[in-house]
Amino acid sequence: RVIIDEIRRQQPVLVGLSFLSTTSYPYAKVLARQIRAIDSRVHLAFGGVFATLNAELVKLQCPEVDFVCRGDGEQLILDLLERLEDPADVASLTWTKDGQVVNNPNRTLDRHLDQWPFPDRESLPLDFVESMPLDVPAVLSMERFTTMQTSRGCPWPCVFCDIPIFNEGKWRSRSAQHVIDEFTHLQKLGYGSVYFVDDHFLLQPKRIEAICKGINDAGVTIQWGCEGRVDSTAQHLFPAMAKAHCRTIMFGVESGSQKVLDRLKKDQTLAQVESAVDNAKEAGIEIVHGFFVVGSPDETVEDMRATFDFASRLKLDTFGFNRLCVYRGTPLWKEYVARNLVDDSADWYKYFKCSEIDPTCLSGPVINEERAAGLRRLFRYKLTHYPVQTFRLLRRFLRHMPLRDVVYLIAKPFMGKKQGPTKNEVLSRAVEHRALKDDAAELTTVPDALLERAIDGEAVQNAAAKRTRV
């Protein structure tokens, strides 16, 4: 409603909608149709990772959307605004001309990120408090919070990740001084907490060292957090990061089984995981978080149990265990297409947990049962073997959370099965539910046959005729 009201008030010539993955795609389609219903003249553009990797198909399935922007959007949007009526020369744009979907040539990946101004955080009436990561409260602080991107991309070949594809397998960064200048700007605006949304911050040690020194020299007191790989060569800078007010580091641990790590092509060892976590805690990083996945191909019950046992031994403060999913374009998706587990022409916009389609995965009920049991063991181990660390974390939570919420956080793994899901769980599971995934197909106006031909690269005729503007 807020978005629709703003469009009515501002009457823009172009509205851009960005979304990450299949789970948000149905909502982007619905919102696009709502916007089209109130304004038949406004130009609509989709962008983001999912739109980039499925540009032609998205354009076919969403005829009310004029453009799909592929890759970085800063210069692309500026170019598009100058050529809205004839965008033939706008690189990395997918659009429709004379009934055919046109994919303009890709633009060269831009490495000069310092050329762009800082995000305009003040034009939106937002003054909110956040915590990172999701489901881990008060990880940073409860001060005014925002995000920052200091680099883009990750060159590692993890089979489940679409980031290397989106960024052409490259890593690009802003200069240390540009990052420091934004920190100084944010402090003047009253922000007290920043989370880096970089895919892998812990590259280029000299840049990290310069950022930390610059933060201290500028008198910036903002707390911040980042994500990175456990095999980073910048671990000797963890003390400098802590001194520069880094409070949170999150590592992609994924599994406590080397076999599973190798299957996922993580290119890391369990010894590297332990070393990275230990180094971060010894350096004074307050919150060290571990991302884990369960339900991976070829993972056994023994592998899952080894993962929870491994997580127990690590000096992690917080952790998350999520079911592995597969997204179109990733190496894992291509493997599943080759194994006839997914249909590239019919399933491209669908959301799959690997366990739903891969017979080498454990079943969903087994995964959920083992995960619940593993979390109980993990909590008990942390409470008995790391009482000081646990107490400090709880004390941090208590500074920012009601006591009842902290008690629930501790007790939740031991409470057994609930009588029913919470409201938030209902909303979350609705996105993943197969019925909704099937219903998403009803939002389209293009038959599947056209989508199949598009996959094969055939020209799609009369697409423009299928566009209906209310």
C-alpha positions as CSV (number, residue, x, y, z in Angstrom):
1,R,0.0,0.0,0.0
2,V,2.9,2.4,0.8
3,I,4.5,1.7,-2.6
4,I,1.2,2.2,-4.4
5,D,0.5,5.4,-2.6
6,E,3.9,6.8,-3.3
7,I,3.6,6.0,-7.0
8,R,0.2,7.8,-7.1
9,R,1.8,10.8,-5.4
10,Q,5.1,11.0,-7.3
11,Q,3.8,9.8,-10.8
12,P,7.3,8.4,-11.8
13,V,8.2,7.6,-15.4
14,L,10.1,4.4,-14.3
15,V,9.6,2.1,-11.3
16,G,12.3,-0.6,-10.6
17,L,11.6,-3.7,-8.6
18,S,14.6,-5.7,-7.4
19,F,14.4,-9.2,-5.9
20,L,16.9,-12.0,-5.1
21,S,15.3,-15.4,-5.7
22,T,12.4,-17.5,-6.5
23,T,10.8,-17.0,-3.1
24,S,10.3,-13.3,-3.7
25,Y,9.5,-13.6,-7.4
26,P,5.8,-14.2,-7.0
27,Y,5.5,-11.1,-4.9
28,A,7.3,-9.0,-7.4
29,K,4.9,-10.2,-10.1
30,V,1.9,-9.3,-7.9
31,L,3.3,-5.9,-7.1
32,A,4.1,-5.2,-10.8
33,R,0.5,-6.0,-11.7
34,Q,-0.8,-3.8,-8.9
35,I,1.3,-0.9,-10.2
36,R,0.2,-1.5,-13.7
37,A,-3.4,-1.4,-12.6
38,I,-3.1,2.1,-11.2
39,D,-0.9,3.5,-13.9
40,S,-0.9,2.3,-17.5
41,R,1.8,4.7,-18.5
42,V,4.6,4.1,-16.0
43,H,7.5,2.0,-17.2
44,L,8.3,-1.1,-15.1
45,A,11.7,-2.7,-14.7
46,F,12.8,-5.9,-12.9
47,G,16.3,-6.4,-11.6
48,G,18.4,-8.5,-9.2
49,V,20.0,-11.9,-9.2
50,F,17.0,-14.0,-10.2
51,A,15.9,-11.6,-12.9
52,T,19.4,-11.4,-14.3
53,L,19.8,-15.2,-14.5
54,N,16.3,-15.7,-16.0
55,A,15.8,-12.4,-17.9
56,E,14.1,-13.7,-21.1
57,L,11.8,-16.0,-19.2
58,V,10.9,-13.4,-16.7
59,K,10.1,-11.0,-19.5
60,L,7.8,-13.6,-21.1
61,Q,6.1,-14.5,-17.9
62,C,5.5,-10.9,-16.9
63,P,4.3,-9.0,-19.9
64,E,3.3,-6.0,-17.8
65,V,7.0,-5.5,-17.1
66,D,8.7,-3.4,-19.8
67,F,12.3,-4.2,-19.0
68,V,14.5,-6.7,-17.2
69,C,17.8,-5.3,-16.1
70,R,20.7,-7.7,-16.0
71,G,23.6,-7.3,-13.6
72,D,24.7,-4.0,-12.0
73,G,22.0,-1.4,-12.2
74,E,23.6,1.9,-11.5
75,Q,24.7,3.0,-15.0
76,L,22.1,0.8,-16.7
77,I,19.2,2.7,-15.1
78,L,20.8,6.1,-16.1
79,D,21.1,4.8,-19.6
80,L,17.6,3.5,-19.7
81,L,16.1,6.8,-18.4
82,E,17.6,8.5,-21.4
83,R,16.3,5.9,-23.9
84,L,13.0,4.7,-22.5
85,E,11.2,4.8,-25.8
86,D,14.0,3.2,-27.8
87,P,16.3,1.2,-25.5
88,A,18.1,-0.7,-28.3
89,D,21.4,0.7,-27.3
90,V,21.1,0.1,-23.5
91,A,23.5,-2.7,-22.7
92,S,22.4,-5.6,-20.4
93,L,18.7,-4.9,-21.0
94,T,16.0,-7.4,-22.0
95,W,12.9,-6.0,-23.6
96,T,10.3,-6.6,-26.3
97,K,10.4,-5.3,-29.8
98,D,7.9,-6.1,-32.6
99,G,6.6,-9.1,-30.6
100,Q,10.0,-10.6,-29.9
101,V,12.1,-10.7,-26.8
102,V,15.4,-8.9,-27.3
103,N,18.5,-9.4,-25.2
104,N,20.8,-6.4,-25.7
105,P,24.5,-7.3,-25.4
106,N,26.0,-7.5,-21.9
107,R,27.9,-4.5,-20.6
108,T,31.4,-4.8,-19.4
109,L,31.6,-5.6,-15.7
110,D,32.4,-2.3,-14.0
111,R,35.3,-2.4,-11.5
112,H,35.2,1.3,-10.6
113,L,32.7,1.2,-7.8
114,D,34.0,4.4,-6.2
115,Q,32.3,6.4,-9.0
116,W,28.9,5.9,-7.4
117,P,27.6,8.1,-4.6
118,F,26.6,6.7,-1.2
119,P,23.0,5.3,-1.1
120,D,20.4,8.0,-0.4
121,R,19.2,6.7,3.0
122,E,17.4,10.0,3.9
123,S,14.8,10.2,1.2
124,L,12.9,7.3,2.6
125,P,11.1,7.8,5.9
126,L,12.9,4.9,7.5
127,D,14.2,5.0,11.1
128,F,14.5,1.4,12.1
129,V,16.4,-1.0,14.4
130,E,17.6,-4.3,13.0
131,S,19.7,-7.3,14.1
132,M,21.8,-9.5,11.9
133,P,21.6,-12.2,10.9
134,L,17.9,-13.1,10.7
135,D,16.7,-15.1,13.7
136,V,19.7,-14.0,15.8
137,P,18.6,-11.0,17.9
138,A,20.9,-8.2,19.0
139,V,23.9,-9.5,17.2
140,L,25.2,-6.0,16.4
141,S,23.4,-3.5,18.6
142,M,20.0,-2.0,18.9
143,E,21.2,1.4,17.7
144,R,20.1,2.9,14.4
145,F,21.1,0.4,11.8
146,T,21.9,0.3,8.1
147,T,23.7,-1.9,5.6
148,M,26.7,-1.1,3.4
149,Q,28.3,-2.8,0.4
150,T,32.1,-2.4,0.2
151,S,32.6,-5.2,-2.4
152,R,30.8,-7.4,-4.9
153,G,31.1,-11.0,-5.8
154,C,32.9,-14.1,-4.7
155,P,35.2,-16.2,-7.0
156,W,34.7,-19.6,-5.2
157,P,32.8,-22.4,-7.0
158,C,30.3,-23.6,-4.3
159,V,27.7,-25.6,-6.3
160,F,24.7,-24.1,-4.6
161,C,25.6,-20.4,-5.0
162,D,24.5,-18.1,-7.8
163,I,26.7,-15.1,-6.7
164,P,29.7,-16.2,-8.9
165,I,27.4,-16.4,-11.9
166,F,25.9,-13.0,-11.3
167,N,29.3,-11.4,-10.9
168,E,31.0,-13.4,-13.7
169,G,33.2,-15.2,-11.1
170,K,34.9,-11.9,-10.2
171,W,35.4,-9.9,-7.0
172,R,35.3,-6.1,-7.1
173,S,35.8,-3.6,-4.3
174,R,35.5,0.0,-3.4
175,S,38.6,1.7,-2.2
176,A,39.3,1.9,1.5
177,Q,39.0,5.7,1.5
178,H,35.6,5.5,-0.1
179,V,34.4,3.1,2.6
180,I,35.8,5.3,5.4
181,D,34.1,8.3,3.9
182,E,30.8,6.5,4.0
183,F,31.4,5.5,7.6
184,T,32.0,9.1,8.5
185,H,28.9,10.2,6.6
186,L,26.8,7.6,8.4
187,Q,28.1,8.7,11.8
188,K,27.0,12.2,11.1
189,L,23.6,10.9,10.2
190,G,23.3,9.2,13.6
191,Y,23.8,5.6,12.6
192,G,25.4,3.4,15.3
193,S,25.4,0.0,13.6
194,V,26.3,-1.2,10.1
195,Y,26.3,-4.6,8.5
196,F,28.4,-5.3,5.4
197,V,26.4,-7.2,2.8
198,D,29.5,-8.1,0.9
199,D,29.5,-11.7,-0.3
200,H,33.1,-12.1,0.9
201,F,34.6,-9.1,2.8
202,L,37.8,-10.9,4.0
203,L,39.8,-10.5,0.7
204,Q,42.6,-8.1,0.0
205,P,44.2,-7.8,3.5
206,K,45.8,-4.4,2.7
207,R,42.4,-2.9,1.9
208,I,41.0,-4.3,5.2
209,E,43.9,-2.9,7.1
210,A,43.5,0.5,5.5
211,I,39.7,0.5,6.3
212,C,40.3,-0.4,10.0
213,K,43.1,2.3,10.3
214,G,40.9,4.9,8.6
215,I,37.9,4.1,10.9
216,N,40.1,4.7,14.0
217,D,41.8,7.8,12.6
218,A,38.5,9.4,11.7
219,G,37.1,8.8,15.2
220,V,34.2,6.6,13.9
221,T,32.6,4.6,16.6
222,I,30.0,2.7,14.6
223,Q,29.8,-1.0,15.3
224,W,29.9,-3.2,12.2
225,G,29.8,-6.8,11.0
226,C,30.8,-8.8,7.9
227,E,30.8,-12.2,6.2
228,G,33.8,-14.1,4.9
229,R,35.3,-17.5,4.1
230,V,37.2,-19.5,6.7
231,D,40.3,-19.8,4.5
232,S,40.8,-16.0,4.3
233,T,44.4,-14.8,4.4
234,A,43.3,-11.8,6.3
235,Q,42.8,-13.6,9.7
236,H,45.9,-11.8,11.1
237,L,43.8,-8.6,10.9
238,F,41.0,-9.8,13.2
239,P,42.5,-7.9,16.1
240,A,42.7,-4.7,14.0
241,M,39.1,-5.3,12.9
242,A,38.0,-5.7,16.6
243,K,39.8,-2.5,17.5
244,A,38.0,-0.7,14.6
245,H,34.6,-1.8,16.3
246,C,33.9,-5.0,14.2
247,R,31.6,-6.9,16.5
248,T,30.4,-9.7,14.2
249,I,31.9,-12.1,11.7
250,M,29.9,-14.7,10.0
251,F,31.5,-17.7,8.4
252,G,30.0,-20.1,5.9
253,V,30.8,-23.4,7.7
254,E,28.1,-25.4,5.9
255,S,28.9,-28.9,7.3
256,G,31.0,-30.8,9.9
257,S,31.6,-33.6,7.3
258,Q,34.6,-33.1,5.0
259,K,32.8,-35.4,2.6
260,V,29.8,-33.1,2.4
261,L,32.1,-30.0,2.1
262,D,33.8,-31.6,-0.9
263,R,30.5,-32.5,-2.5
264,L,29.4,-28.9,-2.2
265,K,32.8,-27.8,-3.6
266,K,33.4,-25.5,-0.7
267,D,37.2,-25.7,-1.1
268,Q,37.7,-25.6,2.6
269,T,38.7,-28.0,5.4
270,L,37.3,-28.6,8.9
271,A,40.7,-27.6,10.3
272,Q,40.4,-24.2,8.5
273,V,37.0,-23.7,10.0
274,E,38.2,-24.3,13.6
275,S,41.2,-22.1,13.0
276,A,39.1,-19.2,11.7
277,V,36.6,-19.4,14.5
278,D,39.4,-19.6,17.2
279,N,41.3,-16.7,15.7
280,A,38.2,-14.5,15.6
281,K,37.3,-15.2,19.2
282,E,40.9,-14.7,20.4
283,A,41.0,-11.4,18.6
284,G,38.0,-10.1,20.5
285,I,35.2,-10.4,18.0
286,E,32.1,-10.5,20.2
287,I,29.8,-12.5,18.0
288,V,31.1,-15.2,15.7
289,H,28.3,-16.8,13.7
290,G,28.3,-20.0,11.6
291,F,26.1,-20.7,8.6
292,F,25.3,-24.4,8.2
293,V,23.2,-26.3,5.6
294,V,21.5,-29.7,6.1
295,G,19.9,-31.9,3.5
296,S,22.8,-31.8,1.1
297,P,23.2,-34.4,-1.7
298,D,24.8,-37.6,-0.4
299,E,24.6,-36.5,3.2
300,T,23.8,-39.3,5.6
301,V,22.4,-39.2,9.2
302,E,25.9,-39.8,10.4
303,D,27.1,-36.7,8.4
304,M,24.3,-34.6,10.0
305,R,25.2,-35.7,13.5
306,A,28.8,-35.0,12.8
307,T,27.8,-31.5,11.7
308,F,26.1,-30.8,15.0
309,D,28.9,-32.3,17.0
310,F,31.4,-30.2,15.1
311,A,29.3,-27.0,15.7
312,S,29.2,-27.9,19.4
313,R,33.0,-27.9,19.6
314,L,33.4,-24.7,17.7
315,K,33.6,-21.5,19.7
316,L,30.6,-20.0,17.8
317,D,28.3,-17.6,19.6
318,T,25.4,-18.1,17.2
319,F,24.6,-20.5,14.4
320,G,21.9,-21.2,11.8
321,F,21.0,-24.5,10.2
322,N,19.0,-24.3,7.0
323,R,17.8,-26.8,4.4
324,L,19.8,-26.7,1.2
325,C,17.9,-25.3,-1.7
326,V,18.7,-25.3,-5.4
327,Y,18.4,-22.3,-7.8
328,R,18.4,-22.2,-11.5
329,G,21.8,-21.4,-13.1
330,T,23.9,-22.8,-10.3
331,P,26.2,-25.8,-10.9
332,L,23.9,-27.9,-8.7
333,W,20.8,-27.0,-10.8
334,K,22.7,-27.9,-14.0
335,E,23.6,-31.3,-12.4
336,Y,19.9,-31.8,-11.5
337,V,18.9,-31.0,-15.1
338,A,21.4,-33.6,-16.4
339,R,20.0,-36.1,-13.9
340,N,16.4,-35.3,-15.0
341,L,15.5,-34.2,-11.5
342,V,14.3,-30.8,-12.7
343,D,12.8,-29.6,-15.9
344,D,14.7,-26.5,-17.0
345,S,11.8,-25.2,-19.1
346,A,9.0,-25.8,-16.6
347,D,10.7,-25.5,-13.2
348,W,12.9,-22.5,-13.7
349,Y,10.9,-20.2,-11.4
350,K,10.2,-22.8,-8.7
351,Y,11.7,-23.2,-5.3
352,F,13.1,-26.6,-4.3
353,K,14.7,-28.0,-1.2
354,C,17.2,-30.5,-2.5
355,S,15.6,-33.2,-0.3
356,E,12.3,-32.8,-2.3
357,I,13.8,-33.8,-5.6
358,D,17.2,-35.5,-5.0
359,P,17.0,-39.2,-4.0
360,T,20.5,-39.0,-2.6
361,C,19.3,-36.6,0.0
362,L,17.7,-37.6,3.3
363,S,13.9,-37.2,3.4
364,G,12.4,-34.0,4.8
365,P,11.0,-35.6,8.0
366,V,14.4,-37.3,8.8
367,I,16.2,-34.0,8.2
368,N,13.8,-32.1,10.5
369,E,14.0,-34.7,13.2
370,E,17.8,-34.9,13.2
371,R,18.0,-31.1,13.1
372,A,15.8,-30.7,16.1
373,A,17.7,-33.4,18.0
374,G,21.0,-31.9,17.0
375,L,20.0,-28.4,18.2
376,R,19.1,-29.8,21.6
377,R,22.5,-31.5,21.9
378,L,24.2,-28.3,20.7
379,F,22.4,-26.1,23.2
380,R,23.2,-28.5,26.1
381,Y,26.9,-28.6,25.1
382,K,27.2,-24.8,24.8
383,L,25.6,-24.3,28.2
384,T,27.8,-26.9,30.0
385,H,31.1,-26.4,28.2
386,Y,31.1,-22.7,27.3
387,P,29.1,-21.2,30.2
388,V,31.1,-17.9,30.2
389,Q,30.6,-17.4,26.5
390,T,27.0,-18.3,26.8
391,F,26.5,-15.9,29.7
392,R,28.0,-13.0,27.8
393,L,25.8,-13.6,24.8
394,L,22.7,-13.8,27.0
395,R,23.7,-10.7,28.8
396,R,24.0,-8.9,25.4
397,F,20.5,-10.2,24.5
398,L,19.1,-9.1,27.8
399,R,20.2,-5.5,27.2
400,H,18.0,-5.3,24.2
401,M,15.3,-8.0,24.6
402,P,12.4,-8.6,27.0
403,L,13.3,-11.4,29.5
404,R,10.4,-13.6,28.3
405,D,11.9,-13.5,24.7
406,V,15.3,-14.5,26.0
407,V,13.8,-17.4,28.0
408,Y,11.9,-18.5,25.0
409,L,15.1,-18.4,22.8
410,I,16.8,-20.7,25.3
411,A,13.9,-23.1,25.8
412,K,12.7,-23.4,22.3
413,P,14.9,-26.3,21.2
414,F,13.7,-28.3,24.3
415,M,9.9,-27.5,24.0
416,G,9.1,-30.4,21.7
417,K,6.5,-30.2,19.0
418,K,4.2,-27.2,19.0
419,Q,0.4,-27.4,18.7
420,G,0.6,-25.1,15.7
421,P,3.0,-22.8,13.9
422,T,3.5,-19.2,14.9
423,K,2.2,-16.3,12.6
424,N,5.7,-15.7,11.3
425,E,6.3,-19.3,10.6
426,V,3.0,-19.4,8.7
427,L,4.0,-16.5,6.6
428,S,7.5,-17.9,6.0
429,R,6.3,-21.4,5.1
430,A,3.7,-19.9,2.7
431,V,6.5,-18.9,0.5
432,E,8.0,-22.4,0.4
433,H,4.7,-24.3,0.2
434,R,4.3,-26.4,-2.9
435,A,0.7,-25.2,-3.4
436,L,1.9,-21.6,-3.6
437,K,4.7,-22.6,-6.0
438,D,2.1,-24.2,-8.2
439,D,-0.2,-21.2,-7.9
440,A,2.6,-18.9,-9.0
441,A,2.2,-20.4,-12.4
442,E,-1.4,-19.0,-12.5
443,L,0.1,-15.5,-12.3
444,T,1.6,-15.9,-15.7
445,T,-0.1,-15.0,-19.0
446,V,2.2,-16.9,-21.2
447,P,1.7,-20.6,-21.9
448,D,4.4,-23.0,-20.9
449,A,4.9,-24.0,-24.5
450,L,6.2,-20.5,-25.2
451,L,8.5,-20.7,-22.2
452,E,9.9,-24.0,-23.4
453,R,10.6,-22.6,-26.9
454,A,12.4,-19.6,-25.2
455,I,14.6,-22.0,-23.3
456,D,15.6,-23.5,-26.7
457,G,16.4,-20.0,-27.9
458,E,13.6,-19.7,-30.5
459,A,12.1,-16.3,-31.2
460,V,8.9,-15.7,-29.4
461,Q,6.2,-14.2,-31.6
462,N,3.4,-11.9,-30.7
463,A,4.6,-11.4,-27.1
464,A,3.6,-7.8,-27.3
465,A,0.0,-8.7,-28.1
466,K,-0.2,-10.6,-24.8
467,R,0.5,-7.5,-22.8
468,T,-2.6,-6.1,-21.1
469,R,-2.4,-2.7,-19.5
470,V,-5.4,-1.9,-17.3
